[in-house]
Structure formats: C-alpha cells, structure tokens
C-alpha cells in the first residue's frame, strides 16, 4: 500500500527527512549529488544510519530504488536548468523574477483570505481601527 505517493511509510519518512532536514539535504544534494548509495555511505561516515523517527536507511521496508530515482531525478532537473542558464544568459534572472512575483501574488491572496469580516465591514490589516 502506498503512502503519500511513496511505496510505504518508511520510504516516505526517509524522503521527508532528506527533503526537510538541513544536514540530510546537504549530504544528498551537495555531497552525494542525488545518488542514494553515496548518500548512505556519507551519512554513515557521520554516524547517521537512520532517520530521527527510527527508520534505518538499510531497512528492508525502505524502497531504495524509489529514493534513488527520486533524488537522482531532482539532480538531473537542476543540471538541465544550469545548462539552459549557460546557453541563455539572463534566463535564470527572468525565472527567479517570475517565481518571486508568483510568491507575491500567493501571499497577497492569502492576506485577502485572512482578512475577516466584522459587522459587515472588512477588517483592514494595515490599520489599527475598523472602517
């Protein structure tokens, strides 16, 4: 049975820790370059053989092939982005600007949603009184 798009809970747990823990993420992205086997070796050198939730990297339940494919795919995408940036200077800045603008739009939408209605009037977040 799958768990949040992963083979099972154990595989998901390992992936979540690698994605969200700074040390795990740096080992995977900077040192291992997305290679699951290299990640395990490097982590073991630091004495890390399991997630803080107790899932061992070498556990039989952990779908090592899925982790290998997932993180290696992320690295391939990053490499492709780097190639495009080299071929078309300025592309990275344009993409970053688009990303920033999209984030601004999403934040504005969230702020609008967070504003409550009080006595039929909109509560403005930027003022300390109701109008």
C-alpha positions as CSV (number, residue, x, y, z in Angstrom):
1,X,0.0,0.0,0.0
2,X,1.4,3.4,-0.9
3,X,1.8,6.4,1.4
4,X,1.7,10.0,0.1
5,X,2.9,8.9,-3.3
6,X,5.7,6.7,-1.9
7,X,5.9,2.9,-1.7
8,X,5.2,2.9,2.1
9,X,5.5,4.9,5.3
10,X,9.2,4.0,5.8
11,X,10.2,5.2,2.3
12,X,8.1,8.4,2.7
13,X,9.7,9.0,6.1
14,X,13.3,8.8,4.8
15,X,12.4,11.1,1.8
16,X,10.7,13.7,4.1
17,X,13.8,13.8,6.4
18,X,16.1,14.2,3.4
19,X,13.9,17.0,1.9
20,X,13.4,18.9,5.2
21,X,16.4,18.3,7.4
22,X,19.3,20.7,6.5
23,X,22.1,18.2,7.2
24,X,20.4,15.3,5.3
25,X,19.6,17.6,2.5
26,X,23.1,18.9,2.2
27,X,24.5,15.4,2.2
28,X,22.1,14.4,-0.5
29,X,22.3,17.5,-2.8
30,X,25.8,18.8,-2.3
31,X,27.9,15.8,-1.5
32,X,26.1,12.8,-3.0
33,X,24.6,14.8,-5.9
34,X,21.3,12.9,-5.7
35,X,22.9,9.4,-5.6
36,X,21.2,7.3,-2.9
37,X,24.1,4.9,-2.4
38,X,26.6,7.7,-2.0
39,X,24.2,9.4,0.5
40,X,24.0,6.3,2.7
41,X,27.8,6.0,2.7
42,X,28.4,9.6,3.5
43,X,25.7,9.7,6.2
44,X,27.2,6.6,7.8
45,X,30.6,8.3,7.9
46,X,28.8,10.9,10.1
47,X,27.2,8.2,12.2
48,X,23.8,8.7,10.7
49,X,22.2,5.4,9.8
50,X,18.6,6.2,10.4
51,X,16.1,9.0,10.5
52,X,15.2,10.7,13.8
53,X,11.9,8.7,13.6
54,X,14.0,5.4,13.8
55,X,13.7,4.3,10.2
56,X,17.1,2.7,9.2
57,X,18.3,3.6,5.7
58,X,19.1,0.0,5.0
59,X,15.8,-1.3,6.3
60,X,14.1,-3.9,4.0
61,X,10.9,-1.8,4.0
62,X,12.6,1.3,2.5
63,X,12.3,1.2,-1.2
64,X,15.8,2.2,-2.1
65,X,15.2,2.2,-5.8
66,X,12.4,4.7,-5.5
67,X,14.6,7.0,-3.3
68,X,17.5,6.6,-5.8
69,X,15.2,7.5,-8.7
70,X,13.5,10.4,-6.9
71,X,16.7,12.2,-5.8
72,X,18.7,11.5,-8.9
73,X,15.8,12.9,-11.0
74,X,15.9,16.1,-8.9
75,X,19.6,16.5,-9.6
76,X,19.1,15.9,-13.4
77,X,16.5,18.7,-13.4
78,X,19.0,21.0,-11.7
79,X,21.6,20.1,-14.2
80,X,19.2,20.9,-17.1
81,X,18.4,24.3,-15.5
82,X,22.1,25.0,-15.3
83,X,22.6,24.1,-19.0
84,X,19.8,26.4,-20.0
85,X,21.2,29.2,-17.9
86,X,24.6,28.8,-19.6
87,X,23.1,28.8,-23.1
88,X,20.8,31.7,-22.5
89,X,22.3,34.2,-20.0
90,X,19.6,36.2,-18.2
91,X,17.2,33.2,-18.2
92,X,17.8,32.4,-14.6
93,X,17.1,36.0,-13.5
94,X,13.9,36.0,-15.5
95,X,12.8,32.7,-14.0
96,X,13.7,33.9,-10.5
97,X,11.7,37.1,-11.1
98,X,8.7,35.1,-12.2
99,X,9.0,32.9,-9.2
100,X,9.2,35.9,-6.8
101,X,6.2,37.5,-8.5
102,X,4.2,34.3,-8.2
103,X,5.1,34.1,-4.5
104,X,4.0,37.7,-4.0
105,X,0.7,37.0,-5.7
106,X,0.1,34.0,-3.5
107,X,0.9,36.0,-0.3
108,X,-1.5,38.7,-1.4
109,X,-4.2,36.1,-1.9
110,X,-3.5,34.6,1.5
111,X,-3.7,38.0,3.1
112,X,-7.1,38.7,1.5
113,X,-8.3,35.3,2.7
114,X,-7.1,36.0,6.2
115,X,-9.0,39.3,6.5
116,X,-12.1,38.7,8.4
117,X,-15.5,40.4,8.1
118,X,-16.7,42.1,11.2
119,X,-20.1,43.6,11.4
120,X,-20.4,43.6,7.6
121,X,-17.2,45.6,7.2
122,X,-13.8,44.4,6.1
123,X,-11.1,44.5,8.6
124,X,-8.1,46.1,7.1
125,X,-4.8,44.6,8.3
126,X,-2.8,47.7,7.8
127,X,-4.8,49.8,10.1
128,X,-5.4,49.6,13.8
129,X,-9.1,50.6,13.6
130,X,-12.1,49.4,11.7
131,X,-13.6,51.4,8.9
